[in-house]
Amino acid sequence: MPVHPQTRRFLEFLGAWSDLLGPDPSIQDMRRVVGSALPAPRRELAHVADLTVPGEGGPVPVRLYRPEERGPLPALVYFHGGGWVVGGPGNVDAACREFAARAGCAVLSADYRLAPEHPFPAAADDAWAVTAAAVRDPGRFGVDPANVAVAGDSAGGNLAAVTALAARERGVRLAHQLLVYPVTDTAMDTPSYAAYGTGYGLDAASMALFMDLYRGGADPADPRLAPLRAPDLAGAAPATVITAEYDVLRDEGEAYARRLEEAGVPVELRRYAGMVHSFFLLPELFDTGAEAMDFAVRRLRAAFAAPTRKDGP
């Protein structure tokens, strides 16, 4: 379908933003701009706290959200986007508060290490560390260790998918994986890359830069970097995959959903017509973003209400 009118206005805004950054912004410039996220209403919650959990590279900062003080609650471990290079929990604060309040769960938002200072597999290691903490030390967070899900957008969706595969390998049964326009491959050669590589928000050149900074010298076929290349996805957590029509990442996200389905993993894929990358986190700009959040919340609530998983870490 044609680009949605709200998408056009958003792209005009991004164009003005890019003009302020200039033609060759530094990583620090990009982090500064992304850090000054668009103001959004933030839901009040009973409990929000900044903590750390132990990780292979040192303590991993985590922001804990709880809609009520009493527990235990199901848990959602959330990984922010930003190409593994920019962004942080502040950029997904409003969304994490919505998930906590509306899905009735505790949310652990991971402030994983960023490239290029910390290339692959630092972010993946930190993502697993936060998820493992929710399962192995549930009393600290007031969560049910048998009812833990993972979620993320863009590069965070990549980390959620990678973490779900790591959980499978370690015998941890996750309740769900919510993947919002996830990065699932390193090839960047899909039709959506060719069609929407410039002028739609997330440019192919930017994605290539982020991928290079994160990947470093790693094998591009490593499943911890490119989960689409994992030889077998059977046994991974049930999934929800959300994509945007005008997004370079659309095709690889949808290919991952198909691979999950072929492996016997319950999965629901939903593409949002007329939308671009980032729409999910901007319901104040995109009516469809609010619709997608409603859908994601319904999927999480259903997953948390499913029969309790008995397997431990």
ZILIN-V310769 format. One record per pair of residues at least 4 apart in sequence whose ideal C-beta (glycine too) atoms are under 7 Angstrom apart, sorted by sequence separation. I is the first residue (numbers start at 1). J is the second residue. D is the distance in whole Angstrom. If there is no record, write none. Layout:
i=I j=J d=D
i=I j=J d=D
This chain:
i=3 j=7 d=5
i=5 j=9 d=7
i=6 j=10 d=6
i=7 j=11 d=6
i=8 j=12 d=7
i=9 j=13 d=7
i=10 j=14 d=6
i=11 j=15 d=6
i=12 j=16 d=7
i=13 j=17 d=6
i=14 j=18 d=6
i=15 j=19 d=7
i=16 j=20 d=7
i=17 j=21 d=7
i=21 j=25 d=4
i=25 j=29 d=4
i=27 j=31 d=6
i=28 j=32 d=6
i=29 j=33 d=7
i=30 j=34 d=6
i=31 j=35 d=6
i=32 j=36 d=7
i=55 j=59 d=7
i=82 j=86 d=4
i=87 j=91 d=5
i=89 j=93 d=6
i=92 j=96 d=5
i=93 j=97 d=6
i=94 j=98 d=7
i=95 j=99 d=6
i=96 j=100 d=6
i=97 j=101 d=6
i=98 j=102 d=6
i=99 j=103 d=5
i=114 j=118 d=6
i=115 j=119 d=5
i=118 j=122 d=4
i=120 j=124 d=7
i=121 j=125 d=5
i=122 j=126 d=6
i=123 j=127 d=6
i=124 j=128 d=7
i=125 j=129 d=6
i=126 j=130 d=7
i=127 j=131 d=7
i=128 j=132 d=6
i=129 j=133 d=6
i=130 j=134 d=7
i=131 j=135 d=7
i=132 j=136 d=6
i=133 j=137 d=5
i=134 j=138 d=7
i=152 j=156 d=3
i=153 j=157 d=6
i=155 j=159 d=7
i=156 j=160 d=6
i=157 j=161 d=6
i=158 j=162 d=6
i=159 j=163 d=6
i=160 j=164 d=6
i=161 j=165 d=7
i=162 j=166 d=6
i=163 j=167 d=6
i=164 j=168 d=7
i=165 j=169 d=7
i=166 j=170 d=6
i=189 j=193 d=6
i=191 j=195 d=6
i=192 j=196 d=6
i=193 j=197 d=5
i=196 j=200 d=4
i=202 j=206 d=6
i=203 j=207 d=7
i=204 j=208 d=6
i=205 j=209 d=7
i=206 j=210 d=6
i=207 j=211 d=6
i=208 j=212 d=6
i=209 j=213 d=6
i=210 j=214 d=6
i=211 j=215 d=6
i=218 j=222 d=6
i=222 j=226 d=7
i=223 j=227 d=6
i=243 j=247 d=7
i=249 j=253 d=6
i=250 j=254 d=6
i=251 j=255 d=6
i=252 j=256 d=6
i=253 j=257 d=7
i=254 j=258 d=7
i=255 j=259 d=6
i=256 j=260 d=6
i=257 j=261 d=6
i=258 j=262 d=6
i=259 j=263 d=6
i=261 j=265 d=7
i=275 j=279 d=4
i=278 j=282 d=6
i=282 j=286 d=5
i=285 j=289 d=7
i=287 j=291 d=7
i=288 j=292 d=6
i=289 j=293 d=6
i=290 j=294 d=7
i=291 j=295 d=7
i=292 j=296 d=6
i=293 j=297 d=6
i=294 j=298 d=7
i=295 j=299 d=6
i=296 j=300 d=6
i=297 j=301 d=6
i=298 j=302 d=6
i=299 j=303 d=6
i=300 j=304 d=6
i=301 j=305 d=6
i=302 j=306 d=7
i=3 j=8 d=6
i=25 j=30 d=5
i=54 j=59 d=6
i=55 j=60 d=4
i=82 j=87 d=3
i=100 j=105 d=6
i=113 j=118 d=4
i=138 j=143 d=5
i=143 j=148 d=7
i=152 j=157 d=5
i=167 j=172 d=4
i=188 j=193 d=5
i=198 j=203 d=5
i=202 j=207 d=6
i=215 j=220 d=7
i=220 j=225 d=7
i=221 j=226 d=6
i=245 j=250 d=7
i=260 j=265 d=4
i=53 j=59 d=7
i=81 j=87 d=6
i=99 j=105 d=7
i=100 j=106 d=7
i=138 j=144 d=7
i=197 j=203 d=6
i=198 j=204 d=7
i=220 j=226 d=6
i=223 j=229 d=6
i=244 j=250 d=6
i=261 j=267 d=5
i=283 j=289 d=4
i=52 j=59 d=4
i=53 j=60 d=5
i=66 j=73 d=7
i=80 j=87 d=5
i=100 j=107 d=5
i=134 j=141 d=6
i=138 j=145 d=4
i=152 j=159 d=5
i=167 j=174 d=5
i=197 j=204 d=3
i=218 j=225 d=6
i=223 j=230 d=4
i=243 j=250 d=5
i=260 j=267 d=4
i=272 j=279 d=7
i=279 j=286 d=5
i=282 j=289 d=5
i=283 j=290 d=4
i=21 j=29 d=6
i=52 j=60 d=6
i=80 j=88 d=6
i=99 j=107 d=5
i=152 j=160 d=4
i=221 j=229 d=5
i=52 j=61 d=5
i=53 j=62 d=6
i=80 j=89 d=6
i=113 j=122 d=4
i=134 j=143 d=6
i=151 j=160 d=5
i=279 j=288 d=6
i=280 j=289 d=5
i=52 j=62 d=6
i=113 j=123 d=6
i=135 j=145 d=5
i=150 j=160 d=4
i=164 j=174 d=6
i=215 j=225 d=6
i=243 j=253 d=5
i=257 j=267 d=5
i=279 j=289 d=5
i=283 j=293 d=6
i=50 j=61 d=7
i=51 j=62 d=5
i=80 j=91 d=6
i=96 j=107 d=5
i=112 j=123 d=5
i=134 j=145 d=7
i=193 j=204 d=5
i=243 j=254 d=6
i=275 j=286 d=7
i=21 j=33 d=6
i=80 j=92 d=5
i=241 j=253 d=6
i=257 j=269 d=4
i=280 j=292 d=5
i=50 j=63 d=5
i=51 j=64 d=6
i=96 j=109 d=5
i=113 j=126 d=6
i=135 j=148 d=6
i=150 j=163 d=5
i=164 j=177 d=4
i=275 j=288 d=6
i=280 j=293 d=7
i=78 j=92 d=6
i=112 j=126 d=4
i=134 j=148 d=5
i=150 j=164 d=6
i=48 j=63 d=7
i=49 j=64 d=5
i=112 j=127 d=6
i=241 j=256 d=7
i=254 j=269 d=6
i=17 j=33 d=7
i=110 j=126 d=6
i=161 j=177 d=6
i=188 j=204 d=6
i=241 j=257 d=4
i=272 j=288 d=5
i=48 j=65 d=5
i=92 j=109 d=6
i=110 j=127 d=6
i=131 j=148 d=7
i=160 j=177 d=5
i=254 j=271 d=7
i=78 j=96 d=6
i=160 j=178 d=7
i=161 j=179 d=6
i=47 j=66 d=4
i=131 j=150 d=6
i=160 j=179 d=6
i=188 j=207 d=6
i=45 j=65 d=6
i=46 j=66 d=6
i=89 j=109 d=4
i=110 j=130 d=4
i=188 j=208 d=6
i=272 j=292 d=6
i=45 j=66 d=7
i=46 j=67 d=6
i=161 j=182 d=6
i=239 j=260 d=5
i=45 j=67 d=6
i=46 j=68 d=5
i=47 j=69 d=6
i=89 j=111 d=5
i=108 j=130 d=6
i=157 j=179 d=4
i=160 j=182 d=7
i=46 j=69 d=5
i=76 j=99 d=6
i=88 j=111 d=6
i=157 j=180 d=5
i=161 j=184 d=6
i=150 j=174 d=6
i=157 j=181 d=6
i=158 j=182 d=5
i=228 j=252 d=6
i=236 j=260 d=7
i=149 j=174 d=6
i=157 j=182 d=3
i=158 j=183 d=4
i=186 j=211 d=6
i=270 j=295 d=6
i=63 j=89 d=5
i=108 j=134 d=6
i=148 j=174 d=6
i=149 j=175 d=4
i=157 j=183 d=7
i=158 j=184 d=7
i=233 j=259 d=5
i=239 j=265 d=6
i=241 j=267 d=6
i=245 j=271 d=6
i=76 j=103 d=7
i=148 j=175 d=6
i=149 j=176 d=4
i=150 j=177 d=5
i=151 j=178 d=4
i=153 j=180 d=4
i=154 j=181 d=6
i=228 j=255 d=6
i=233 j=260 d=5
i=238 j=265 d=6
i=245 j=272 d=7
i=147 j=175 d=5
i=149 j=177 d=7
i=152 j=180 d=7
i=153 j=181 d=6
i=154 j=182 d=7
i=155 j=183 d=6
i=228 j=256 d=5
i=238 j=266 d=4
i=239 j=267 d=4
i=240 j=268 d=5
i=241 j=269 d=5
i=242 j=270 d=6
i=243 j=271 d=5
i=244 j=272 d=6
i=245 j=273 d=5
i=249 j=277 d=7
i=76 j=105 d=5
i=78 j=107 d=6
i=85 j=114 d=6
i=149 j=178 d=7
i=154 j=183 d=6
i=186 j=215 d=7
i=227 j=256 d=7
i=234 j=263 d=4
i=236 j=265 d=5
i=238 j=267 d=7
i=245 j=274 d=6
i=246 j=275 d=7
i=247 j=276 d=6
i=75 j=105 d=6
i=78 j=108 d=7
i=84 j=114 d=6
i=85 j=115 d=5
i=233 j=263 d=4
i=234 j=264 d=6
i=245 j=275 d=6
i=246 j=276 d=5
i=247 j=277 d=4
i=65 j=96 d=5
i=73 j=104 d=7
i=74 j=105 d=4
i=75 j=106 d=5
i=76 j=107 d=5
i=77 j=108 d=5
i=78 j=109 d=5
i=79 j=110 d=5
i=84 j=115 d=5
i=228 j=259 d=6
i=232 j=263 d=7
i=234 j=265 d=7
i=244 j=275 d=4
i=268 j=299 d=7
i=65 j=97 d=6
i=73 j=105 d=5
i=78 j=110 d=7
i=127 j=159 d=4
i=131 j=163 d=5
i=233 j=265 d=6
i=244 j=276 d=6
i=67 j=100 d=5
i=73 j=106 d=5
i=75 j=108 d=6
i=77 j=110 d=7
i=79 j=112 d=7
i=108 j=141 d=7
i=244 j=277 d=6
i=66 j=100 d=7
i=67 j=101 d=5
i=186 j=220 d=4
i=65 j=100 d=4
i=106 j=141 d=6
i=124 j=159 d=6
i=127 j=162 d=7
i=128 j=163 d=6
i=244 j=279 d=6
i=106 j=142 d=6
i=123 j=159 d=6
i=127 j=163 d=5
i=131 j=167 d=7
i=67 j=104 d=6
i=106 j=143 d=5
i=135 j=172 d=6
i=124 j=162 d=5
i=128 j=166 d=5
i=242 j=280 d=6
i=84 j=123 d=5
i=186 j=225 d=6
i=66 j=106 d=5
i=186 j=226 d=5
i=65 j=106 d=7
i=185 j=226 d=5
i=207 j=248 d=6
i=64 j=106 d=7
i=65 j=107 d=4
i=184 j=226 d=7
i=184 j=227 d=5
i=185 j=228 d=4
i=64 j=108 d=6
i=184 j=228 d=4
i=185 j=229 d=7
i=204 j=248 d=5
i=202 j=247 d=7
i=62 j=108 d=5
i=63 j=109 d=4
i=200 j=246 d=5
i=202 j=248 d=6
i=62 j=109 d=7
i=200 j=247 d=7
i=34 j=82 d=6
i=62 j=110 d=6
i=79 j=127 d=6
i=62 j=111 d=7
i=60 j=110 d=6
i=61 j=111 d=4
i=196 j=246 d=5
i=242 j=292 d=6
i=42 j=93 d=6
i=60 j=111 d=7
i=196 j=247 d=6
i=197 j=248 d=6
i=34 j=86 d=4
i=42 j=94 d=5
i=45 j=97 d=6
i=60 j=112 d=7
i=196 j=248 d=5
i=34 j=87 d=5
i=37 j=90 d=6
i=41 j=94 d=7
i=77 j=130 d=5
i=37 j=91 d=5
i=40 j=94 d=4
i=43 j=97 d=4
i=77 j=131 d=5
i=242 j=296 d=7
i=31 j=86 d=5
i=35 j=90 d=7
i=42 j=97 d=6
i=43 j=98 d=6
i=45 j=100 d=6
i=192 j=247 d=7
i=193 j=248 d=5
i=30 j=86 d=5
i=45 j=101 d=6
i=57 j=113 d=6
i=192 j=248 d=6
i=240 j=296 d=7
i=34 j=91 d=7
i=77 j=134 d=6
i=27 j=85 d=6
i=43 j=101 d=5
i=165 j=223 d=7
i=192 j=250 d=4
i=75 j=134 d=5
i=192 j=251 d=4
i=240 j=299 d=4
i=177 j=237 d=5
i=179 j=239 d=6
i=191 j=251 d=6
i=57 j=118 d=7
i=176 j=237 d=6
i=179 j=240 d=7
i=181 j=242 d=6
i=190 j=251 d=4
i=162 j=224 d=5
i=165 j=227 d=6
i=175 j=237 d=7
i=176 j=238 d=6
i=177 j=239 d=5
i=178 j=240 d=5
i=179 j=241 d=5
i=180 j=242 d=5
i=181 j=243 d=5
i=190 j=252 d=6
i=174 j=237 d=4
i=181 j=244 d=6
i=176 j=240 d=7
i=57 j=122 d=6
i=162 j=227 d=6
i=165 j=230 d=6
i=238 j=303 d=6
i=60 j=126 d=5
i=72 j=138 d=6
i=75 j=141 d=7
i=161 j=227 d=4
i=181 j=247 d=6
i=183 j=249 d=6
i=168 j=235 d=5
i=182 j=249 d=7
i=185 j=252 d=5
i=57 j=125 d=6
i=62 j=130 d=6
i=75 j=143 d=4
i=168 j=236 d=5
i=181 j=249 d=5
i=184 j=252 d=5
i=56 j=125 d=5
i=57 j=126 d=7
i=60 j=129 d=5
i=73 j=142 d=6
i=74 j=143 d=7
i=184 j=253 d=6
i=55 j=125 d=6
i=60 j=130 d=6
i=72 j=142 d=5
i=73 j=143 d=6
i=74 j=144 d=6
i=167 j=237 d=7
i=55 j=126 d=5
i=71 j=142 d=3
i=72 j=143 d=5
i=73 j=144 d=7
i=77 j=148 d=7
i=81 j=152 d=7
i=84 j=155 d=5
i=165 j=236 d=6
i=182 j=253 d=5
i=184 j=255 d=7
i=71 j=143 d=7
i=72 j=144 d=5
i=75 j=147 d=7
i=81 j=153 d=4
i=83 j=155 d=5
i=164 j=236 d=5
i=181 j=253 d=6
i=184 j=256 d=4
i=56 j=129 d=7
i=74 j=147 d=4
i=75 j=148 d=5
i=76 j=149 d=5
i=77 j=150 d=5
i=78 j=151 d=5
i=79 j=152 d=3
i=81 j=154 d=3
i=82 j=155 d=6
i=164 j=237 d=5
i=55 j=129 d=4
i=78 j=152 d=6
i=81 j=155 d=5
i=179 j=253 d=7
i=182 j=256 d=7
i=54 j=129 d=7
i=76 j=151 d=6
i=81 j=156 d=5
i=201 j=276 d=4
i=202 j=277 d=4
i=53 j=129 d=6
i=66 j=142 d=7
i=80 j=156 d=5
i=200 j=276 d=5
i=201 j=277 d=5
i=53 j=130 d=6
i=64 j=141 d=6
i=79 j=156 d=3
i=201 j=278 d=6
i=53 j=133 d=4
i=79 j=159 d=4
i=79 j=160 d=6
i=120 j=214 d=5
i=119 j=214 d=6
i=120 j=215 d=6
i=154 j=249 d=7
i=161 j=256 d=7
i=120 j=216 d=6
i=181 j=277 d=6
i=116 j=213 d=4
i=119 j=216 d=4
i=115 j=213 d=4
i=120 j=218 d=5
i=115 j=214 d=4
i=124 j=224 d=5
i=180 j=280 d=5
i=74 j=175 d=7
i=121 j=224 d=6
i=120 j=225 d=6
i=178 j=296 d=6
i=178 j=299 d=7
i=178 j=300 d=7
i=154 j=277 d=7
i=83 j=207 d=7
i=176 j=300 d=6
i=85 j=210 d=5
i=84 j=210 d=6
i=83 j=210 d=3
i=153 j=280 d=6
i=176 j=303 d=4
i=85 j=213 d=5
i=153 j=281 d=6
i=175 j=303 d=5
i=85 j=214 d=7
i=175 j=304 d=6
i=84 j=214 d=4
i=175 j=306 d=7
i=175 j=309 d=7
i=173 j=309 d=4
i=173 j=311 d=4
i=172 j=311 d=7
i=171 j=311 d=6
i=172 j=313 d=5
i=170 j=313 d=7
i=149 j=300 d=6
i=149 j=303 d=6
i=147 j=304 d=6
i=147 j=308 d=7
i=146 j=308 d=5
i=146 j=309 d=5
i=146 j=310 d=7
i=136 j=313 d=5
i=135 j=313 d=5
i=132 j=313 d=7
i=95 j=281 d=6
i=14 j=201 d=6
i=92 j=281 d=7
i=11 j=201 d=6
i=103 j=297 d=5
i=98 j=293 d=6
i=102 j=297 d=5
i=103 j=300 d=4
i=104 j=301 d=7
i=99 j=297 d=7
i=103 j=301 d=5
i=105 j=304 d=6
i=99 j=300 d=7
i=103 j=304 d=7
i=76 j=300 d=7
i=74 j=304 d=4
i=3 j=246 d=6
i=41 j=284 d=7
i=38 j=282 d=7
i=40 j=284 d=5
i=11 j=276 d=7
i=10 j=276 d=7
i=7 j=274 d=6
i=7 j=275 d=6
i=7 j=276 d=5
i=4 j=274 d=4
i=3 j=274 d=6
i=4 j=275 d=6
i=1 j=273 d=5
i=2 j=274 d=7
i=1 j=274 d=5
i=10 j=285 d=6
i=6 j=285 d=6
i=6 j=286 d=5
i=6 j=287 d=7
i=4 j=288 d=7
